[in-house]
Amino acid sequence: MATNWRTRHAKYDEPTSSLARRLRVVRRHVAETLAAQQAATPMRLLSLCSGDGRDLLPELARCGRETASTVLVEQDERLVHDARATADRLRLSHGGA
């Protein structure tokens, strides 16, 4: 039976879940990494198995990194749709295939 990744990702929204705790840690590491880079220095970011982008996209929007070229790779089309919607909501440009 195939995993329903969208259902699994919904557990990130449960504040006491292990996935929510994991997300907080990952976002903190992403924020620290983005902050440590010179703002004028171009960055290339690659996120594999990126799901709906909830770990990376909000941090990119928060830090205002216009110099970050970012590629999110995800197989589940529903999660890709969700990531694009998040990018739109956060006003992050995307060209995605």
C-alpha positions as CSV (number, residue, x, y, z in Angstrom):
1,M,0.0,0.0,0.0
2,A,1.4,3.4,-1.0
3,T,2.1,6.0,1.7
4,N,-0.2,9.0,1.7
5,W,2.5,11.6,2.2
6,R,0.0,14.5,2.4
7,T,-1.7,12.8,5.4
8,R,1.7,12.2,7.0
9,H,2.8,15.8,6.5
10,A,-0.4,16.9,8.3
11,K,1.2,15.7,11.5
12,Y,3.7,18.6,11.3
13,D,0.7,20.8,12.3
14,E,0.2,18.9,15.6
15,P,2.3,21.0,18.0
16,T,3.3,18.1,20.2
17,S,4.1,15.6,17.5
18,S,7.6,14.4,16.8
19,L,7.4,15.8,13.3
20,A,6.5,19.3,14.7
21,R,9.5,19.1,17.0
22,R,11.7,18.0,14.1
23,L,10.4,20.9,11.9
24,R,11.3,23.4,14.6
25,V,14.9,22.1,14.7
26,V,15.3,22.0,10.9
27,R,13.9,25.5,10.6
28,R,16.3,26.8,13.2
29,H,19.2,25.2,11.4
30,V,18.0,26.6,8.0
31,A,17.6,30.1,9.6
32,E,21.1,29.9,11.2
33,T,22.6,28.9,7.9
34,L,20.9,31.6,5.9
35,A,21.9,34.2,8.5
36,A,25.5,33.1,8.5
37,Q,25.9,33.8,4.8
38,Q,26.7,37.3,3.5
39,A,23.4,38.8,2.1
40,A,25.1,39.7,-1.2
41,T,26.6,36.2,-1.7
42,P,24.6,34.1,-4.1
43,M,23.4,30.8,-2.6
44,R,22.3,27.6,-4.3
45,L,20.0,25.5,-2.2
46,L,18.8,22.0,-3.0
47,S,16.1,20.2,-1.0
48,L,15.5,16.6,-1.8
49,C,12.3,14.9,-0.7
50,S,11.2,18.4,0.1
51,G,7.5,17.6,0.7
52,D,5.5,20.8,0.8
53,G,8.5,22.9,1.5
54,R,7.4,23.9,5.0
55,D,10.9,23.6,6.4
56,L,12.7,25.8,3.8
57,L,10.2,28.2,2.1
58,P,9.1,30.1,5.2
59,E,12.7,30.7,6.3
60,L,13.6,32.0,2.8
61,A,10.7,34.4,2.9
62,R,11.6,35.5,6.5
63,C,15.2,36.3,5.7
64,G,14.4,38.0,2.4
65,R,17.1,36.1,0.5
66,E,16.7,37.3,-3.1
67,T,20.1,35.8,-3.9
68,A,19.2,32.2,-3.1
69,S,18.5,30.0,-6.1
70,T,16.5,27.1,-4.6
71,V,15.4,23.8,-6.1
72,L,12.9,21.7,-4.2
73,V,12.5,18.1,-5.5
74,E,9.4,16.1,-4.6
75,Q,7.7,13.2,-6.3
76,D,4.2,13.5,-4.8
77,E,2.3,15.9,-7.0
78,R,-0.1,16.9,-4.3
79,L,2.9,18.0,-2.1
80,V,4.4,19.8,-5.1
81,H,1.1,21.7,-5.5
82,D,1.1,22.6,-1.8
83,A,4.7,23.9,-2.1
84,R,3.8,26.1,-5.0
85,A,0.8,27.4,-3.1
86,T,3.1,28.2,-0.2
87,A,5.6,29.9,-2.4
88,D,2.8,32.0,-3.9
89,R,1.5,32.9,-0.5
90,L,4.9,33.9,0.7
91,R,5.5,35.9,-2.5
92,L,8.5,33.8,-3.5
93,S,9.1,33.6,-7.2
94,H,9.1,30.2,-8.8
95,G,9.3,28.8,-12.3
96,G,9.0,25.1,-11.4
97,A,8.6,22.3,-13.8
